[in-house]
Amino acid sequence: MLRKSFALLVALFGMLVPLAAQNFEGVIEFKKQNANGMSMKYIYYVKGDHVRIDEIGEQSKQVEGSYILSFKTNKMLVLNHGRKLYTDRKPEGSPSAPANATVKQTKKTQTLHNYSCAEYVVRNNADSTEICYWIAPGKFSFFLPMLKMLNRQEAFSSYYFALNVKDGSFPFLAIQKDLNGKEIARLEVTRIEKKTIADALFEIPKDYTEYK
């Protein structure tokens, strides 16, 4: 009986390891653009329970700030590269969906960066806002914990919480419009690459000083 139990544990562990290994590791580049043409670029580096987000300035074309998130320790570091400073910011709260939002999954699909994406539409008449998300199922298990930790109150983040999608889903494109159909802003993946990410990207540079 003991041998059978041990064999079962070994078999279960053998199943879990490949599943865990399937979680996405690599680089995802985003571009956010609003109606007046202003844009911001973001680069996500994803590895295990860590995510690093680099913000690229529109004018400087340089990494102006970074967030380093650890889901295991529930810690978030904010790096100011221009001044070589960092601070430890504790996550507070979590964004919530608009109370009056309605959700519809359409029958539309499109392939973005070799991922099949389905369209979900979140509409809130009270805010005169509608956001269309093009979402791919997959092993992007970092995305929802990342949104919760960042706790950004912008529409792209808060409206996402109205969706009932499986864990690991990921939006490759989100388009915000008013109720007349005029585009206000969009957030889209411009590049995605599976690759091994160096651990050093999630560490504080040695010449940086803590800002309190």
Sequence and secondary structure as in RCSB ss.txt:
>XXXX:A:sequence
MLRKSFALLVALFGMLVPLAAQNFEGVIEFKKQNANGMSMKYIYYVKGDHVRIDEIGEQSKQVEGSYILSFKTNK
MLVLNHGRKLYTDRKPEGSPSAPANATVKQTKKTQTLHNYSCAEYVVRNNADSTEICYWIAPGKFSFFLPMLKML
NRQEAFSSYYFALNVKDGSFPFLAIQKDLNGKEIARLEVTRIEKKTIADALFEIPKDYTEYK
>XXXX:A:secstr
 HHHHHHHHHHHHHHHHHHHHTS  EEEEEEEEETTS EEEEEEEEETTEEEEEEE TTT SEEEEEEEETTTTE
EEEEETTTTEEEEE         TT EEEEEEEEEEETTEEEEEEEEEEGGGTEEEEEEEE SS TTHHHHHHHH
   SHHHHHHTT    TT EEEEEEEEETTS EEEEEEEEEEEE    GGGGS  TT EE  
